[in-house]
Amino acid sequence: MANEYRKFNLTPGQQAPVHGATGVSIPGGIVWYGEEGTFPGDISSEAMTQDEIDYYGWIITQADRTEAAKNVFEGSILWDISYAQGDTYIDNNVTDMASAREFLKKLLRATVAHLKMNRLIK
């Protein structure tokens, strides 16, 4: 049998299934992942949609996305900078079209990392 994702809700006094319960909540329930047909019948559950499975995948990879974004920022001018320092950096370093282009590339990388980390883009 194949593995499946289900979401379940517990009523007072019920225990989460020992095998397969992830402890991760999504809207509408708690995620369970295990062999099809082995989910306990005494707990109300339903199969998860692909969107819910994707959302669960997004939740559990948060640490990886955070680390990837940190790797983009770390060592850059944006790592530990105030607004005033940013203004000074631009005034001193963006002096012609080539330096403006280079700065915009850095800004784009930082922006994309932020947007990906927050699931605003794929």
C-alpha positions as CSV (number, residue, x, y, z in Angstrom):
1,M,0.0,0.0,0.0
2,A,1.1,3.6,-0.6
3,N,1.6,6.2,2.0
4,E,-0.9,9.0,2.4
5,Y,-1.3,12.3,4.1
6,R,-4.4,12.9,6.3
7,K,-5.4,15.7,8.6
8,F,-7.1,14.9,11.8
9,N,-8.7,16.7,14.8
10,L,-8.7,15.3,18.3
11,T,-11.5,15.6,20.7
12,P,-10.8,16.0,24.5
13,G,-9.3,12.8,25.8
14,Q,-8.1,11.4,22.4
15,Q,-4.4,10.8,21.8
16,A,-2.7,11.4,18.5
17,P,-1.8,8.3,16.5
18,V,1.6,7.1,17.7
19,H,2.9,6.2,14.2
20,G,2.7,8.9,11.6
21,A,1.5,11.9,13.6
22,T,3.8,14.8,12.7
23,G,2.6,17.2,15.3
24,V,2.4,19.9,12.6
25,S,-0.8,21.8,12.4
26,I,-2.3,23.2,9.2
27,P,-5.6,24.9,8.8
28,G,-8.2,22.2,9.5
29,G,-6.2,19.8,11.4
30,I,-2.9,18.1,12.4
31,V,-0.9,16.3,9.7
32,W,-0.5,12.5,9.7
33,Y,1.6,10.7,7.2
34,G,1.6,6.9,7.0
35,E,0.6,3.8,5.1
36,E,-2.8,4.0,3.5
37,G,-5.5,2.3,5.5
38,T,-3.6,2.3,8.8
39,F,-5.0,5.5,10.2
40,P,-6.9,4.8,13.5
41,G,-10.7,4.6,12.8
42,D,-11.7,6.1,16.2
43,I,-10.2,9.6,15.2
44,S,-11.9,11.8,12.7
45,S,-9.7,12.4,9.7
46,E,-9.8,13.2,6.0
47,A,-7.4,13.0,3.1
48,M,-5.3,16.1,2.5
49,T,-5.5,18.0,-0.8
50,Q,-2.4,18.6,-2.8
51,D,-2.5,22.3,-1.7
52,E,-2.5,21.2,1.9
53,I,0.4,18.8,1.3
54,D,2.3,21.5,-0.4
55,Y,1.6,23.9,2.5
56,Y,2.8,21.2,5.0
57,G,6.0,20.8,2.9
58,W,6.5,24.6,3.0
59,I,6.1,24.6,6.8
60,I,8.6,21.8,7.5
61,T,11.3,23.4,5.2
62,Q,11.2,26.8,6.9
63,A,14.6,26.2,8.5
64,D,16.2,25.4,5.1
65,R,14.7,28.6,3.5
66,T,15.8,30.7,6.5
67,E,19.4,29.3,6.1
68,A,19.4,29.9,2.4
69,A,18.2,33.5,2.9
70,K,20.9,34.0,5.6
71,N,23.5,32.7,3.2
72,V,22.5,35.4,0.7
73,F,22.7,38.2,3.3
74,E,25.6,37.1,5.4
75,G,28.8,38.9,4.3
76,S,26.8,41.4,2.2
77,I,26.3,45.1,2.9
78,L,22.8,44.2,4.1
79,W,23.9,41.8,6.9
80,D,24.1,44.4,9.7
81,I,23.2,47.8,8.3
82,S,21.0,50.7,9.4
83,Y,19.0,52.8,7.0
84,A,21.5,55.7,7.3
85,Q,24.4,53.3,6.6
86,G,22.5,52.1,3.5
87,D,22.1,55.7,2.3
88,T,25.8,56.3,2.9
89,Y,26.8,53.1,1.1
90,I,24.7,54.1,-2.0
91,D,26.1,57.6,-2.0
92,N,29.7,56.4,-1.8
93,N,29.5,53.3,-4.1
94,V,26.8,53.8,-6.7
95,T,28.5,56.4,-8.8
96,D,28.0,55.3,-12.4
97,M,25.9,53.0,-14.5
98,A,28.1,49.9,-13.9
99,S,28.1,50.3,-10.1
100,A,24.3,51.0,-10.2
101,R,23.8,47.8,-12.1
102,E,26.0,45.8,-9.6
103,F,24.1,47.3,-6.7
104,L,20.7,46.5,-8.3
105,K,21.8,42.8,-8.8
106,K,22.7,42.6,-5.0
107,L,19.3,44.2,-4.1
108,L,17.5,41.8,-6.4
109,R,19.2,38.7,-4.8
110,A,18.2,40.0,-1.4
111,T,14.7,40.7,-2.4
112,V,14.2,37.3,-4.1
113,A,15.6,35.6,-1.0
114,H,13.2,37.5,1.2
115,L,10.2,36.7,-1.0
116,K,11.0,33.0,-1.3
117,M,11.5,32.7,2.4
118,N,8.0,34.1,3.0
119,R,6.5,32.1,0.2
120,L,5.4,35.1,-1.8
121,I,7.1,33.6,-4.9
122,K,8.1,30.1,-5.9
